[in-house]
Amino acid sequence: MVVHKVREAVGDETFCGILRTWTRRHRHGNADTRQFVALCESESGKDLPGLFDTWRFGERKPSRM
């Protein structure tokens, strides 16, 4: 659900770029959520802490938005 919300927030073209960049950078290694959030924000030019706070770091599944 988190990844789908990112796609909705940044748009399909930017989202596909994020996925390509993510897989290229971390193909043979490890990464964490903080790095994914930073990449999403840098690639989209958007501030996304609210999205991740709601959909990733919240205590339970959010209500429909």
BADREN-824988 format. One record per residue (C-alpha): residue number from 1; y, x negated, z; residue in three letters. Coordinates in Angstrom, 3 decimals. Layout:
<pts>
> k;c2;c1;c3;r
> NUM;Y;X;Z;ALA
...
</pts>
This chain:
<pts>
> k;c2;c1;c3;r
> 1;0.000;0.000;0.000;MET
> 2;2.370;-2.863;0.756;VAL
> 3;1.980;-4.392;-2.693;VAL
> 4;2.532;-1.004;-4.342;HIS
> 5;5.738;-0.525;-2.326;LYS
> 6;6.938;-3.969;-3.414;VAL
> 7;6.297;-2.983;-7.029;ARG
> 8;8.278;0.228;-6.600;GLU
> 9;11.146;-1.668;-4.942;ALA
> 10;11.487;-4.484;-7.485;VAL
> 11;10.290;-2.880;-10.727;GLY
> 12;7.321;-3.635;-12.941;ASP
> 13;8.729;-6.618;-14.824;GLU
> 14;9.873;-8.453;-11.694;THR
> 15;6.658;-7.542;-9.892;PHE
> 16;4.528;-9.065;-12.656;CYS
> 17;6.639;-12.219;-12.459;GLY
> 18;6.086;-12.371;-8.700;ILE
> 19;2.319;-12.135;-9.165;LEU
> 20;2.281;-14.841;-11.845;ARG
> 21;4.397;-17.158;-9.710;THR
> 22;2.331;-16.451;-6.578;TRP
> 23;-0.996;-17.184;-8.242;THR
> 24;0.343;-20.317;-9.947;ARG
> 25;1.778;-21.748;-6.720;ARG
> 26;-1.193;-20.966;-4.506;HIS
> 27;-4.121;-21.159;-6.913;ARG
> 28;-6.047;-23.805;-5.000;HIS
> 29;-4.524;-23.379;-1.576;GLY
> 30;-3.476;-21.047;1.165;ASN
> 31;-0.291;-19.143;1.834;ALA
> 32;0.974;-16.658;4.368;ASP
> 33;2.878;-13.401;4.474;THR
> 34;6.166;-15.137;5.227;ARG
> 35;5.864;-17.068;1.967;GLN
> 36;5.054;-13.887;0.026;PHE
> 37;8.086;-12.102;1.462;VAL
> 38;10.310;-15.077;0.594;ALA
> 39;8.987;-15.163;-2.969;LEU
> 40;9.494;-11.414;-3.435;CYS
> 41;13.081;-11.697;-2.219;GLU
> 42;13.922;-14.777;-4.275;SER
> 43;12.371;-13.435;-7.492;GLU
> 44;13.904;-9.972;-7.157;SER
> 45;17.257;-10.951;-5.681;GLY
> 46;16.758;-8.159;-3.142;LYS
> 47;16.714;-8.149;0.633;ASP
> 48;13.329;-6.640;1.552;LEU
> 49;12.859;-6.941;5.333;PRO
> 50;12.965;-3.166;5.813;GLY
> 51;10.136;-2.669;3.345;LEU
> 52;7.927;-5.269;4.995;PHE
> 53;8.861;-4.171;8.513;ASP
> 54;7.789;-0.631;7.646;THR
> 55;4.745;-1.263;5.473;TRP
> 56;3.324;-4.527;6.819;ARG
> 57;4.494;-5.212;10.339;PHE
> 58;4.605;-1.639;11.681;GLY
> 59;2.155;-0.460;14.293;GLU
> 60;0.687;2.301;12.105;ARG
> 61;0.779;3.749;8.629;LYS
> 62;4.294;5.013;7.824;PRO
> 63;4.948;8.620;6.974;SER
> 64;5.491;9.475;3.314;ARG
> 65;8.706;8.058;1.941;MET
</pts>
